[in-house]
Amino acid sequence: MSALSIFTASAAGPDGALRSACAVPATRPSGGREIPAVLGADLEVPVKGGRLVPYANLDYAASAPCLEPVSAAVAAALPAYSSVHRGAGYASQLTTARYERARHTVRAFVGARPGDAVIFTRNTTDATNLLARAVPEGTTVVVFDTEHHASLLPWADAVRLAPPAFPGEAVRAVDDALTGIDGPALLVVTAASNVTGELWPIAALAHIAHRHGARILVDAAQLVPHRRLNLTALDLDYVVFSGHKLYAPFGSGALVGRADWLAEAEPYLRGGGAVKAVGDADGEAAGIEWYDDPEARHEAGTPNVLGAVALAAACDALTATGWTALVREEERLLARLRAGLDGIEGVHQLSLWDHDHPRVGIVSFVVEGFTAREIAERLSGEYGIGVRDGKFCAHPFVRYLLGSKDGGCDDVTASAVRASIGIGTTDEHVDRLITALKDLTSRG
């Protein structure tokens, strides 16, 4: 009996438990659909004076809390948890089926082409480094200085482009950079900035890249928790993202995209699962036959099965909720947050482009008279609000936005505060932040 037939054979078995366990109550209806609840929504934290207050989590861009359906899916998988792909026992077969089903779910979630590879990784950084190891020799990589370090650092000798003044300039800069390149080329760009939340024109950039015979890798880590992504419709070659920003626990991510470069590259890791056969001959490569399938070739060792299950469950939960409901609620909260910040003297929001350029639920700002760390610590210690402060693993970009291009990596004045929202954010959380900032600035 095949793994997939075991997986679907009986609703009374472990898969039936998975389906029923995922049917958890949601927090609130929105547009006729229910938005799933997040774990930790009832968390209370200590503040000055020894009181406990409900936690206002405004740090979703760093890591989003786990959704209840995701927790339920992981719990349902644990009783039959076993190693995948090479076991004949029932638990191994069932776990293999769950793992491969997760791969199909992720493929559908990003709208991948039928022949695209879906490789499970640890996170976005791991996925990008995997592709960096797989690009053909001599590939020219083009990347903006506005990128997260995960996109800036994996390339040995990338062409770095200055921050564009507006989206059209980004397209023109890529056009100029790719003109005359001889050999393979890869454009690396974010879909939504992890600093400002601003949406990048990835469809136009993909079109320009392909016109020059180049490929495009899109960092979708900050996009997929907030917007639907269709790799095929946008004509993207590769996308990478992380589970921990998509309401799944830490330790899972994915690289999705064209299989040819990946199938021809040396395995990302050398070990069991990536190899068909190992002979007795001497020499590093003698007698070794690697799998041609890039999904096997680059997933050596026992994979993070629960991470894959969790990632797929998060994809299913967001899809079932419906993007219209999620986007509508997020945009309402984001507008409330930004209007509140605009109304506080001494608070300045960071934007690369026009103040009203579309963005996901991320806002970075500075407060006159305070360092970013002071604001973050006081919001936490006095008001029970969690935000992020620093340069957000995008040091060149943050320094550019703050006009501090010559600042060192440890320059605390070249830092900002980031508030980010998602499922579980409420009006009260947003209003508490605005009230706290008004209080802090009035007190100096």
C-alpha positions in Angstrom: 0.0 0.0 0.0 1.5 3.4 -1.0 2.2 6.2 1.4 -0.5 8.4 -0.2 -3.1 5.7 0.0 -2.3 5.1 3.7 -2.6 8.8 4.2 -6.1 9.0 2.7 -7.4 5.6 3.5 -9.5 6.3 6.6 -10.9 9.4 8.2 -10.8 7.4 11.5 -7.0 7.1 11.3 -4.3 9.8 12.0 -5.3 11.8 8.9 -8.8 12.0 10.2 -7.5 13.3 13.5 -5.6 16.0 11.5 -8.6 17.2 9.7 -10.8 17.4 12.9 -8.0 19.0 15.0 -7.6 21.7 12.4 -11.2 22.8 12.8 -10.5 25.2 15.7 -12.6 28.2 16.5 -11.6 31.5 14.8 -11.3 34.9 16.5 -13.8 36.9 14.5 -15.7 36.8 11.2 -14.6 39.1 8.4 -16.4 39.4 5.1 -18.3 36.2 5.7 -15.1 34.2 6.6 -13.5 33.5 9.9 -10.0 34.8 10.7 -8.1 32.1 12.6 -6.8 32.7 16.1 -3.2 33.0 17.1 -1.6 31.3 20.0 -0.6 33.7 22.8 -3.5 36.1 22.2 -4.2 36.0 26.0 -0.5 36.5 27.0 0.0 39.0 29.9 3.3 40.7 30.5 4.8 42.6 33.4 5.1 46.4 33.2 6.5 49.1 35.5 4.9 49.0 39.0 4.5 45.2 38.9 1.2 45.1 37.0 0.4 42.5 34.4 -1.2 43.8 31.2 -2.3 42.1 28.0 0.6 41.9 25.5 0.3 44.2 22.4 2.3 42.3 19.9 3.4 44.7 17.1 6.4 42.8 16.0 5.0 40.5 13.4 7.6 41.4 10.8 10.2 39.7 12.9 8.2 36.6 13.7 4.5 36.1 13.5 2.8 34.1 16.3 1.7 30.6 15.5 -1.9 30.1 14.3 -4.1 27.7 16.2 -4.7 25.5 13.1 -1.0 25.2 12.6 -0.5 24.1 16.2 -3.3 21.6 15.8 -1.8 20.2 12.6 1.6 19.7 14.3 -0.1 18.0 17.3 -2.0 15.7 15.0 1.2 14.6 13.2 3.2 13.8 16.3 1.6 10.4 17.2 2.8 8.9 13.9 6.0 10.9 13.7 8.8 9.0 11.9 11.6 9.5 9.4 10.6 10.0 5.8 11.3 8.4 2.4 13.2 5.3 3.3 11.0 3.5 5.8 8.6 0.7 5.0 6.7 0.9 8.3 3.3 2.5 8.6 4.5 5.5 10.6 7.3 6.2 8.2 5.0 5.9 5.2 2.4 8.1 6.8 5.0 10.8 7.7 6.4 10.6 4.2 2.9 11.2 2.8 2.4 14.2 5.1 5.8 15.6 4.1 5.1 15.3 0.4 1.6 16.6 0.7 3.1 19.7 2.4 5.3 20.2 -0.6 2.2 20.2 -2.9 0.4 22.6 -0.6 3.3 25.0 -0.7 3.5 24.7 -4.5 -0.2 25.6 -4.8 0.1 28.4 -2.2 2.6 30.4 -4.3 1.1 29.4 -7.7 4.1 27.6 -8.9 4.4 26.0 -12.3 4.0 22.2 -12.6 7.7 21.6 -13.2 9.0 23.9 -10.5 11.0 22.5 -7.6 9.8 23.0 -4.0 12.7 22.6 -1.6 12.2 22.8 2.1 14.8 24.9 3.9 15.3 26.4 7.4 14.2 29.9 6.5 14.5 32.6 3.8 18.3 33.1 4.4 18.9 29.4 4.0 16.8 29.2 0.8 18.7 32.2 -0.7 22.0 30.7 0.1 21.0 27.4 -1.4 20.2 29.1 -4.7 23.5 31.1 -4.4 25.3 27.7 -4.4 23.3 26.6 -7.4 23.6 29.5 -9.9 25.8 28.6 -12.9 29.4 29.6 -12.8 29.9 33.2 -14.1 26.4 34.3 -13.2 26.1 38.1 -12.7 23.9 38.9 -9.7 22.1 42.3 -9.5 20.7 43.5 -6.2 19.5 46.7 -4.7 21.1 48.2 -1.5 17.6 48.3 -0.1 17.6 44.5 0.4 17.6 42.5 3.6 21.0 41.0 4.4 19.6 37.6 3.3 19.6 38.9 -0.2 22.7 41.1 0.0 25.3 38.8 1.5 25.1 35.3 -0.2 26.6 36.6 -3.5 30.4 36.7 -3.9 30.5 39.6 -6.3 27.1 41.2 -6.9 26.3 44.4 -8.8 24.8 46.7 -6.2 22.2 49.3 -7.2 21.5 52.4 -5.3 18.0 52.9 -3.7 15.7 54.1 -6.4 13.8 57.4 -6.0 10.5 55.9 -7.3 9.4 52.5 -8.6 9.9 53.4 -12.2 13.5 54.3 -11.5 14.0 50.8 -10.0 12.9 49.3 -13.3 15.2 51.6 -15.3 18.1 50.9 -13.1 17.7 47.1 -13.6 17.3 47.7 -17.4 20.6 49.6 -17.4 22.4 47.1 -15.1 21.4 44.1 -17.3 22.2 45.7 -20.6 25.3 44.1 -22.2 25.8 41.4 -19.7 27.3 38.3 -21.3 26.2 35.1 -19.7 23.7 34.1 -17.1 22.3 36.8 -14.9 20.0 36.9 -11.8 18.1 39.8 -10.4 17.4 39.6 -6.6 14.7 41.8 -5.2 12.2 41.9 -2.4 8.5 41.9 -2.9 7.7 43.9 0.2 10.4 45.8 2.2 11.0 44.5 5.7 11.9 48.1 6.7 9.1 50.2 5.2 6.6 47.5 4.1 6.5 49.2 0.6 5.5 46.9 -2.2 8.0 46.6 -5.1 7.0 46.4 -8.8 8.1 42.7 -9.1 6.0 42.0 -12.2 7.7 44.9 -14.1 11.1 43.9 -12.8 10.5 40.3 -13.9 9.5 41.5 -17.4 12.7 43.6 -17.7 14.9 40.8 -16.4 13.5 38.3 -18.9 13.8 40.8 -21.7 17.6 40.6 -21.1 17.6 36.8 -20.7 18.1 37.1 -16.9 16.2 35.4 -14.1 14.6 36.9 -11.0 14.7 35.7 -7.4 12.0 37.4 -5.2 12.3 37.5 -1.4 8.7 37.0 -0.5 9.2 36.7 3.3 7.3 39.8 4.1 4.8 39.5 1.3 3.2 36.1 1.7 1.9 36.7 5.3 -0.1 39.7 3.9 -0.9 39.2 0.2 -1.5 36.4 -2.3 1.5 35.5 -4.4 1.2 33.8 -7.8 4.6 32.9 -9.2 3.2 31.8 -12.5 1.1 34.9 -13.1 3.9 37.2 -12.2 6.4 35.2 -14.3 8.9 34.8 -11.5 11.7 32.3 -11.6 12.3 31.8 -7.9 10.7 32.8 -4.6 11.9 32.3 -1.1 10.1 32.7 2.2 10.1 31.6 5.9 7.5 29.8 8.0 8.1 31.9 11.1 6.9 35.0 9.4 3.9 33.0 8.0 2.4 32.0 11.4 4.3 28.8 11.7 6.9 27.8 14.3 10.6 28.5 13.6 12.8 26.3 11.5 10.9 26.0 8.2 11.1 27.8 4.9 11.1 27.1 1.2 12.8 27.8 -2.1 10.4 27.4 -5.0 11.3 27.8 -8.7 12.8 26.5 -11.9 14.4 23.1 -11.5 17.2 23.2 -14.1 19.9 25.2 -12.2 19.1 23.3 -9.0 19.2 19.9 -10.8 22.6 20.6 -12.2 24.2 22.1 -9.1 26.3 20.3 -6.5 24.1 19.2 -3.6 23.7 22.0 -1.0 24.5 19.3 1.7 26.2 16.0 1.1 24.6 13.1 2.8 21.9 10.5 2.9 18.8 11.2 0.9 20.6 13.2 -1.7 22.5 10.3 -3.1 21.4 7.3 -5.2 24.5 5.2 -4.7 27.9 5.3 -3.1 30.7 3.0 -4.3 33.9 1.8 -2.8 36.3 3.7 -5.0 38.7 6.2 -3.5 38.4 9.9 -4.2 35.9 12.5 -3.2 33.5 12.1 -6.2 34.4 8.5 -7.2 31.5 6.1 -7.0 29.0 8.7 -6.0 25.7 9.2 -7.9 23.5 12.1 -6.8 19.8 12.3 -7.5 18.8 14.4 -10.5 15.6 15.4 -8.8 16.5 18.8 -7.1 14.1 18.2 -4.2 16.0 15.1 -3.2 19.4 16.5 -4.3 19.2 19.5 -1.9 17.4 18.0 1.1 20.1 15.7 2.4 19.6 14.2 5.9 16.4 13.8 7.8 14.3 16.8 7.0 12.3 19.0 9.4 9.0 17.1 8.8 7.1 19.0 11.5 8.3 22.3 10.0 7.0 21.3 6.6 3.6 20.2 8.1 3.4 23.5 10.0 4.3 25.6 7.0 1.7 23.8 4.8 -1.0 24.2 7.6 -0.3 28.0 7.6 -0.7 28.1 3.9 -3.9 26.2 4.1 -5.3 28.5 6.9 -4.6 31.7 5.1 -6.0 30.4 1.8 -9.2 29.2 3.6 -9.6 32.5 5.3 -9.5 34.3 2.0 -7.1 37.1 1.0 -9.9 39.7 0.6 -10.8 39.5 4.3 -7.2 39.5 5.5 -6.1 42.4 3.3 -9.2 44.5 4.2 -8.6 44.1 7.9 -4.9 44.8 7.6 -5.4 47.9 5.6 -7.9 49.2 8.0 -5.5 48.7 11.0 -2.5 50.1 9.0 -4.4 53.2 8.1 -5.3 53.7 11.8 -1.7 53.2 12.8 -0.2 55.5 10.2 -2.8 58.3 10.8 -2.0 58.1 14.5 1.7 58.4 14.0 1.2 61.3 11.6 -0.6 63.1 14.4 2.3 63.0 16.9 4.8 65.8 16.8 8.3 64.6 16.6 7.5 61.2 15.1 8.7 60.6 11.5 7.8 57.6 9.4 10.3 56.2 7.0 9.5 55.7 3.4 11.6 55.1 0.3 8.9 56.3 -2.0 5.8 58.4 -1.7 4.2 58.4 1.8 1.0 56.8 0.3 2.8 54.2 -1.7 1.0 50.8 -1.1 2.6 48.7 1.6 2.0 45.7 3.9 1.4 46.1 7.6 4.9 47.4 8.5 5.8 51.0 9.6 9.2 52.1 10.7 9.7 55.5 12.4 12.0 57.6 14.5 11.1 59.8 17.5 12.9 63.1 18.1 14.9 63.2 21.3 15.0 59.4 21.8 17.1 56.6 20.4 15.2 53.7 18.9 16.2 51.4 21.7 14.9 53.8 24.4 11.5 53.9 22.7 11.4 50.1 22.3 12.4 49.5 25.9 9.9 52.0 27.3 7.1 50.8 25.2 7.7 47.3 26.6 8.5 48.2 30.2 5.8 50.8 30.7 3.0 49.8 28.3 3.4 46.1 27.5 3.9 46.8 23.7 6.4 44.7 21.6 8.1 46.5 18.7 11.4 46.0 17.0 14.3 48.5 17.0 17.6 48.6 15.1 18.5 48.3 11.5 16.3 45.2 10.8 19.1 43.2 9.0 19.1 45.9 6.3 21.9 48.2 7.5 22.7 50.0 4.3 19.0 50.8 3.6 18.2 52.0 7.1 21.3 54.3 7.1 20.2 55.6 3.7 16.7 56.4 5.0 18.1 58.1 8.0 20.6 60.1 6.0 23.4 58.4 7.9 25.3 56.7 5.1 28.6 57.0 6.9 27.4 55.6 10.2 29.0 52.5 11.6 27.1 49.3 12.1 26.9 50.0 15.8 25.7 53.6 15.5 22.6 53.7 17.7 21.5 57.0 16.2 21.2 55.2 12.8 18.4 53.0 14.0 14.6 53.1 13.9 11.6 51.6 15.6 9.4 49.2 13.6 5.8 48.4 14.3 4.2 45.6 12.3 0.8 44.1 12.4 -1.0 40.9 11.3 -3.6 38.4 12.3 -4.3 39.0 16.0 -3.6 42.7 15.9 -6.5 44.7 17.4 -7.6 48.3 17.4 -6.6 48.5 21.1 -3.1 47.4 20.3 -2.8 50.2 17.7 -4.4 52.8 19.9 -2.2 51.8 22.9 0.9 52.4 20.8 -0.3 55.8 19.7 -1.3 56.8 23.2 2.1 55.6 24.6 4.1 57.6 22.0 2.1 60.7 22.7 2.7 60.2 26.4 6.5 59.6 25.9 6.9 62.6 23.6 5.0 64.9 25.9 7.2 63.9 28.8 10.3 64.3 26.7 
